[in-house]
Amino acid sequence: MEKRNRKSPSHNKANASQAKGLDVEYSSELADQNDLEAQARAQAADRRQKKGRR
């Protein structure tokens, strides 16, 4: 039988970046520079997607 790592991920900022595909609450008051850059990249990607659908 294979041993598995059974540690559950804690819900803190260090593990938030590992939450791929999960909805997370966003607060502009708590946003740091990395959050703002990520938001800008996401908006640019959305524009590219909408442009390609025409």
C-alpha angles and dihedrals in degrees: 000000000000119000115231131201102249098185110130116222113255118228102243136120093264091061096037091087089058093058096100115179095009125118112241130184115254124209119189089200090061097039118123128198093276091053092050092049091048091050091051091050091050092051091049090050091050090052091050091050093050091047092053094052095066 
